[in-house]
Amino acid sequence: MRNIKKQVLVSISLSILSTSTMAASFNCTKASTKIEHAICNDIKLSEKDSEMGMAYKTVSTHTGIKQSQRHWISQRNKNCGDNTDCLYSEIEKRISVLNSIVTNDSAGHSHVSYHGDIMAPFDRVLKQSGYSFHLTSKNDSSLNKLTINVNGGKIKSALEELETDGIIYGAEIDDLDNNGFPEIYIYVSSAGSGSYGSLIAYAVNNGKSISPIYLPPLDQDPKASIGYMGHDEFAVVESTLARRFPIYADGDSNANPNGKTRQIDYQLKQGEAGWILNAEKMYTY
């Protein structure tokens, strides 16, 4: 599945320049972005990126790892930019994840779900408009517990042991309704070959409290759910939350969809009972 956002991704080259102390996981002579230059211009960071490249090469034939790596790079670039300390920390965590892939599938290879960070602890701080969300989860089973610590405005509270049906693989903070107060969007992928996506989301209410955001189940819309078999990907795109997944034709196996791709764009609205994500547009291509 292609990434939703068109972000500049650091290319993953499997040709590691072992003769150079500045060898990264890609060819530094062709570095063209701020992130690439940041990696190439820092010896320790470049060596750590080279180590990550070798760890990736070891598992590069495993199911789902290419998509997982692309998704990780996209999220790392968005969260870190060219901050070398952040890049080093994220690359170090990724090395640990790549080295921990040991579960065998039926073909004798390790199986990695689409989003990849299986059995890897999730620990992330997201900030916007003076508000901070600290998300933590052990991410060590098919059902996990999530803790959200919130600070900002008059809010200083924690939501503890929220149950997630799957692995937390990403999170974003944004203000989709442009009311000056942010929302947090947490992305979950279920265990198993389906990798069914789900969302945990909260909105800040006038700087005084937070409340959950409701995403209607996909099966409530007969047209949207036609051909759906999981492998969802969520992302904030401008003023919407986008959900994209492959469409399966009759007879397709879960690992080999031959159908098209569907994208649903949701807008955040405040309803009578709270916040809700309404499906505004749907594309099939």
N, C-alpha and C positions, 0 to 999 in steps of 0.2 A: 504494500500500500504506500502510495506517495505521501510525503509529509504535507500537511495542510498549509503551513506557512512557508513562504519562499524566503528562507533565511540563508545567509552565507554560511556554508558548512566547511569546516576544515576537512580537506580530502584525506581519506584513509589510504595510505600507500603501504603495501606489504613489502616494499623494498626498503629495508632499514639500512641506512648508510653507516655501517659499523666502523668505518675508518675515520669518521669525523666525530669529535667531541660535541658538536652542535647538531648531531643528527636527530631529527624528530621523526614522527611516524609518517611524514610526508617530505617532499623535496623542498628544502628551504630556499633553494635558488629560484623557486617559482612562487615564493610567498607573495601574496597580493593583498591580503586583508590585515586589519589591525591585530586581529587575534592570531593569525599566522605569524606575523612579525613579532608579536609579544612572546610566542613560544620559541621562535628561532633565536631571539636576542637574549634569552635567559638560559644559561648553561644547565642549571639544575632542572628547570622546567622542560627544556628540550630533551634532556636525558629521560625525564619521567614520561614524557610523551612517547619517546622511543620505546620505553618499557611497555607502555600501554599498547603500542602498535604490535609488539612481539606477542603480547598476551592475546590480542585480538586474532593474530595470525594462527595461533594454536587452536582456536575454536572457530575459525572462519567457515568451516564446512558444516557447522551445526545448524539445525533447523531454526530459522527465525533470527539468527544473530546479525545478519546484515541490516534488517529493518530496525532491530533493537539498537544497533550502533548508530545508525542515522538519527534515530529519535533522541538518543542520549546526547549526541553532538549538538543537535538543535537546541535542546534544553540547556546544555552547558553554555553555549554561546550566548543565549538570551540572558541567563542568570549572571554570567561572569563578565561578558564583554572582553576587554583586554586586561582585566585585573589579574596580575600574575599569581597572587596568593590564592585567589578564588579558583583559577584554572588549575593550579597545582593540587589543591584540595580535591576538586572534582575528578581530576585524572587519577589521583591516588585511589579514590573510592571506586572508580570504574575498573581499575586494575584488580582490585579485590573481588569485584563482581565477576569479571571475566575468569579469574582464577578459581572461582567457586563453582563453575558450571560442571557438574559431575553426574547429573541425572541422565541415565541412558534411555533413549527411545527404542522403539521396536527395531529400528535399523542398526542399532548399536552405536548411535551417536548421541551426544547430549541434545536435549530438546530445550529450546528457549522460547518462551511465549513471545508474542509480537513486541511487547514493550520491554522485555528483557530483564529488568532488575529483580529477578526472582530471588527470594530469600535474602535480600539485601536490605538492611535497615534504612528507613526513610527519615531524614532529619533535615528540615529546610526552614529558613526564615524568609518571609516575604514581607516587604514594606511598601506602603504608598500613603501619601497624604497624611503623614504623621501616625499611621496605624501600623502595627506589627503583628504578624501571625507566625507563630512558631509551631510547626507541624512535626510530630514524631510518631513513629510506629516501628515495632520490631520487624514487621513484614516477614515473619518466619513461618507462615502456614497459609492454608487456603482461606482461613478466616482470621482476620487481624483486628487489633485494637488501635485506634487512632486518638491521640491527644492533641488538642489545639489550644495553645496559650495566646490570648489576645491582649494587646496593650495599645492604648491611644484614646484620646478624648477623655470621657469619663469611664471608659471600659478597662477593667483589669480583672480578667477572669480566665477560667480554663474549662474546656469541654473535654472530659476524660473518658477513656474507654468507649469511644464510639466504634461500633462494629462495622468492619468493611468486608464485603463478600469478595475477597481477592487481594491482590497485591497493589499497593499504592505506587504508581509509577511516575506521577508528575503533579504539579500544582501551579496555578497562576493567580495573580492578584490584579484586579482591574476595576474600573468604574463604568460598567456597561450602560447604565441609565444616566450617566453624567450628572449625578446629583451631589457630587463632592465627597461622597463616602464610598469606600471601596468594598468589593466583594472578594471572597476567596473561592476558587474553584479547584477541587481536588479530584484527580482522575484515578480510577480503580479498574483493574483488569482481572477478571475471574480466573481461577485455576483451570487447567485442562486445555485441550486443543482449541476450544471455542474462543477463549479470551474475550468473553462478553464484557463490554464496558459499562461502567456505572459512574455516577457523579455524586460527590458530597460537596455542598456549597452553602455558604453563609454570607449574609449581607449585614453591613453596619447600619444601624437605624439611628440617624441623626446624632451620631457620636455618643449615644447613651447605652446601647445594647447591640447584640447581634441576634439574628434569627435565621432559620434555615431557608434555603431556596429550593423550591420543588421543581423537579424535571419530570413531566408526565411520562409514564412508561411508553416505550415505542409501540407496543402491541395495541395501544389505544387508537392508533392511526393505521387503518388497514392498508392504505396506500404506501405509507412510509416503511411498514414492516415487511412488505413483499420481498422475498429473497434474502431476508436478513438471517445471518448465522454467526453473528459476533464479529470479532476483530475490529471493534470500534476504535476511533481515534478522536479525541476532543482537543480543541484549541480555541483560545480567544482570538478572534479575527476582527480587528477594528471595533465596532460597537456591538458585535454579536458573539455568541458562543456557537462554534461550528462543530458538528458531529459528522464524521465521514466513515463509511464502511463499504466493503465490497458486496455486490449483489450476487447471490448464488442462483444459478439456473437449475432446473430439475435435473437430478442425477449428479450434480457436482459434489465432490468430497469436500470436507471442511478445509483440507489443506490445499485444495486446488480449485478456487473459484474461477469460472469462465465467463461470468456475467460482467456487468458494468459496475460503476461506482456511484453511490448516492451520498449527497451532502445535504444536511439539514441545518439551517441557520436559525438560532433561537435569539429572541430579544427578551431582556429582563423587564418584567412588569410587576407592579405592586397591586395584588388583588385584594379582595375582601378578607381573605384568610391568611394573607402573607405574600411573600415573594414567589413568583412563578416564572419559568422560562417558557415563553410561547413560541411555537414553531411558526416562523414568518415566511420562510422560503424553502423550497426543496429543489435540488438539482439532481438529475441523473445523466450520466455521460459515460 
